[in-house]
């Protein structure tokens, strides 16, 4: 990853409605993973985090790898063929639908994010296998009813059949515990039995505190959670093996150590 002053790529063209002077979590994530779809405010926020915790990029890669493993497991072991992914971020292959459709091409995926630059990329890059479908909803996590009522979602998903709700690295931007639990409940409750809930979130660790403080100072909300607080996000859904763990140790293909997020997957009985 090159520091911002060494970047040779031109600034991306701002999408309509994009606030380039304020950092956004999706673009910070993009910069730390070596992408080019970010702006100076995003790079400054990312560099402040990296100065305090240089290994944060490894944690983000671990989170991405978890998403791929989790998706493939839900498709192959639980027969899930519909996903609602909220807080999608900028497309980075393999995307969730690519992971799912590599096993079951008929899988349908709806992505949700509230950043205009994510919308622009989603329209261009999130191309489904012919047998399946992908759709994009320009909406905010804090409006569950609006997401679930959107025509894009209603046309793509059959809400009488099981759906996997994935909230990957997004709920730590909801700092109030009661609000976070309520949002998950309002999103997940309408889904039928057999639906799945997958969440990752930043853990409350002493070694992460200073880096997360820098993140908050940039203007992006950040809430670290204890194991108990993270587990509470799943409500009455039944956690599947290995229960609450971290992204490195949730059904890994090979053992890994290093920075990572809380991870868990649950089923609705």
C-alpha positions in Angstrom: 0.0 0.0 0.0 1.4 3.4 -1.0 1.1 6.4 1.2 -1.2 9.1 -0.2 1.6 11.4 -1.2 3.1 8.7 -3.4 -0.1 7.7 -5.2 0.1 7.9 -9.0 -3.6 7.3 -9.7 -5.8 10.2 -10.3 -8.5 11.1 -7.7 -11.7 9.2 -8.5 -14.5 11.2 -10.0 -17.0 12.1 -7.2 -20.4 10.6 -7.6 -23.4 12.7 -7.2 -24.1 13.5 -3.6 -20.7 12.3 -2.4 -19.1 14.2 0.5 -15.5 13.9 -0.4 -14.3 16.0 2.6 -15.7 13.5 5.1 -14.2 10.0 5.6 -16.5 7.1 4.9 -15.9 3.6 6.4 -16.2 1.9 3.0 -13.6 4.1 1.4 -11.3 3.8 4.5 -11.5 0.1 4.1 -10.8 0.4 0.4 -7.6 2.4 1.0 -6.2 0.1 3.7 -6.7 -2.9 1.4 -4.8 -1.1 -1.4 -7.7 0.2 -3.4 -8.0 3.5 -5.3 -11.6 4.5 -4.8 -11.0 6.9 -1.9 -10.3 10.5 -1.1 -7.9 12.5 1.0 -10.2 12.6 4.0 -10.4 8.8 3.8 -6.7 8.4 3.5 -5.9 10.6 6.4 -8.3 8.7 8.6 -6.8 5.4 7.5 -3.2 6.5 8.0 -4.0 7.7 11.5 -5.4 4.2 12.3 -2.4 2.5 10.7 0.0 4.7 12.7 -1.5 3.3 15.9 -2.1 -0.2 14.8 -0.2 -1.2 11.7 -1.7 -4.7 11.6 -5.2 -3.4 11.0 -4.9 -4.3 7.3 -4.4 -8.0 8.3 -7.5 -7.8 10.4 -9.5 -6.5 7.4 -8.2 -9.3 5.2 -9.2 -11.8 7.9 -12.7 -10.3 7.9 -12.9 -10.6 4.1 -11.7 -14.2 4.2 -14.3 -15.0 6.8 -17.0 -13.6 4.6 -16.0 -16.0 1.8 -15.8 -19.0 4.1 -19.1 -18.2 5.8 -20.9 -17.7 2.5 -19.8 -21.0 1.0 -20.6 -22.8 4.2 -24.2 -21.5 4.3 -24.7 -22.4 0.7 -23.3 -25.9 0.9 -24.2 -27.0 4.5 -27.5 -25.1 5.0 -28.9 -24.8 1.5 -29.1 -21.0 1.6 -29.9 -19.5 -1.8 -30.7 -15.9 -0.8 -28.5 -13.3 0.9 -29.1 -9.8 2.2 -25.8 -8.1 2.7 -25.9 -4.8 4.5 -22.9 -2.5 4.6 -21.5 -4.0 1.4 -18.6 -1.6 0.8 -16.7 -1.3 -2.4 -16.6 -4.5 -4.5 -13.5 -6.6 -4.0 -13.3 -10.0 -5.7 -14.4 -12.4 -4.6 -17.7 -10.7 -3.7 -20.3 -12.4 -1.7 -22.4 -13.4 -4.7 -19.3 -14.8 -6.5 -18.5 -17.0 -3.5 -22.2 -18.2 -3.3 -22.7 -18.7 -7.0 -19.4 -20.6 -7.3 -21.3 -23.4 -5.5 -25.0 -22.6 -6.4 -25.3 -20.4 -9.5 -29.0 -19.8 -8.8 -28.2 -17.9 -5.6 -29.8 -14.4 -5.3 -28.0 -11.6 -3.4 -29.1 -8.1 -2.5 -26.4 -5.6 -1.5 -27.2 -2.5 0.6 -25.0 0.5 1.2 -25.4 4.2 1.6 -22.3 5.6 -0.1 -22.8 7.0 -3.7 -19.4 5.7 -4.9 -20.3 2.2 -3.7 -23.5 2.5 -5.7 -21.7 3.5 -8.8 -19.3 0.5 -8.6 -22.1 -1.9 -7.7 -24.0 -1.1 -10.8 -20.9 -1.7 -12.9 -19.3 -4.7 -11.2 -21.9 -6.8 -9.3 -22.9 -9.0 -12.2 -24.7 -12.2 -11.4 -24.4 -15.6 -12.9 -27.2 -16.1 -15.5 -29.1 -18.5 -13.2 -29.1 -16.2 -10.2 -29.5 -12.5 -9.5 -27.9 -9.6 -7.8 -29.5 -6.3 -6.8 -28.4 -3.2 -5.0 -30.3 -1.0 -2.6 -29.1 2.5 -1.8 -30.2 2.7 1.8 -29.0 3.0 5.4 -28.7 0.3 8.0 -30.7 2.5 10.3 -33.8 2.1 8.2 -34.6 -1.6 8.3 -38.2 -1.2 7.2 -37.1 0.9 4.2 -34.6 -1.8 3.2 -37.1 -4.6 3.5 -39.8 -2.7 1.6 -37.5 -1.6 -1.3 -38.7 -2.8 -4.7 -35.2 -4.0 -5.6 -35.2 -6.4 -2.7 -38.8 -7.5 -3.2 -38.1 -8.3 -6.8 -34.9 -10.2 -6.1 -35.7 -12.2 -2.9 -38.6 -14.4 -1.8 -39.1 -13.5 1.8 -41.2 -16.7 2.4 -38.0 -18.7 2.0 -34.9 -18.6 4.2 -32.6 -15.6 3.8 -29.1 -15.1 5.2 -28.7 -11.6 6.6 -25.0 -10.6 6.7 -23.8 -7.7 8.7 -20.1 -7.8 8.1 -17.9 -5.1 9.7 -20.8 -2.6 9.9 -22.4 -2.8 13.4 -19.4 -1.3 15.1 -20.6 2.0 13.5 -23.7 1.8 15.6 -22.4 2.9 19.0 -25.6 2.4 21.2 -26.0 -1.2 22.2 -29.8 -1.1 22.5 -30.1 0.5 19.1 -27.8 -2.0 17.5 -29.7 -5.0 18.9 -33.0 -3.4 17.8 -31.8 -2.8 14.2 -30.7 -6.5 13.9 -34.1 -7.6 15.4 -36.1 -5.5 13.0 -34.1 -6.8 10.0 -34.1 -10.4 11.0 -37.5 -11.0 12.6 -39.5 -10.9 9.3 -37.5 -13.8 7.8 -38.8 -17.3 8.1 -37.3 -20.2 10.1 -34.1 -21.6 8.6 -32.8 -18.1 7.9 -29.2 -17.3 9.0 -27.6 -14.3 10.6 -23.8 -13.6 10.2 -22.1 -10.7 12.0 -18.6 -9.5 12.5 -17.7 -6.5 14.7 -14.6 -4.9 16.3 -13.6 -6.4 19.7 -12.9 -4.4 22.8 -9.2 -5.0 23.2 -6.7 -2.8 25.0 -4.2 -3.0 22.1 -6.9 -1.7 19.7 -8.1 1.3 21.8 -5.8 4.0 20.5 -6.3 3.1 16.8 -10.1 3.0 17.3 -9.9 6.4 19.0 -8.1 7.8 15.9 -10.9 6.4 13.8 -13.6 8.1 15.9 -11.6 11.3 15.8 -11.9 11.3 12.0 -15.7 11.6 12.4 -16.6 7.9 11.8 -18.5 6.3 14.7 -16.8 3.3 16.2 -17.9 1.0 19.1 -15.7 -1.8 20.4 -17.7 -4.7 21.9 -17.0 -7.2 24.6 -17.8 -10.9 23.8 -21.0 -10.6 25.8 -22.1 -7.5 23.9 -21.3 -9.1 20.6 -23.3 -12.3 21.5 -26.3 -10.2 22.5 -26.6 -8.9 18.9 -27.9 -12.4 17.8 -30.9 -12.2 20.0 -32.8 -15.5 20.1 -31.1 -16.9 17.0 -29.2 -20.2 17.7 -25.4 -19.9 17.1 -23.9 -22.6 15.0 -20.5 -24.1 15.5 -18.0 -22.8 16.5 -20.2 -20.2 18.2 -18.7 -16.8 19.1 -15.1 -16.7 18.0 -12.9 -14.5 15.8 -12.6 -14.2 12.0 -9.4 -16.1 12.0 -10.8 -19.1 13.9 -14.3 -19.4 12.4 -14.0 -22.7 10.3 -10.5 -21.7 9.0 -9.0 -23.5 6.0 -5.7 -23.3 7.9 -4.9 -21.9 11.4 -4.0 -18.2 11.4 -3.1 -15.7 14.1 -3.1 -11.9 14.3 -5.7 -9.1 14.5 -9.2 -9.9 13.7 -12.9 -9.2 14.5 -15.5 -11.0 16.5 -17.4 -13.4 14.3 -20.6 -15.5 14.7 -23.3 -17.2 12.6 -26.7 -18.2 13.9 -29.8 -19.9 12.6 -33.5 -19.0 13.2 -35.4 -22.0 14.5 
